[in-house]
Amino acid sequence: MSENISLAAARLQRQVPAAEVRIDDAMIAVSNLLASVVTARRDTPGVPAVRGQATITRLVKVQSALAGASGDVLRVHGELVDIARETGGLDLHECPSLAEAGAGEAAATG
């Protein structure tokens, strides 16, 4: 494997999981914010239920967008694994579940 491929693979092995974790962190932060907004509305005397509904709806949309982004990044991860397999840039020791799956596929087809 060329040095360029090795460097790119090493960089992606760090960056992809980091992106997945950061999206999860953002989802948690938005969930906590949403819970705080709803709690504040409920616990503030004299605030009608309709007050803050637009804000709550926007936060739900943000949460939905983050869930979509999370799924897209997971799909990208899978696509990059496939590319790495094709180019010989994948160290299966970095993705144990993929190594196990690959070994099972090899045994079934071998």
Buried (B, 14 or more C-beta within 10 A) or exposed (E): EEEEEEEBBEEBBEEBBEBBEEBEEBBEEBEEBBEEBBEEBEEEEEEEEEEBEEBBEEBEEBBEEBEEBBEEBEEBBEEBBEEBEEEEBBEBEBBEEBBEEBEEEEEEEE
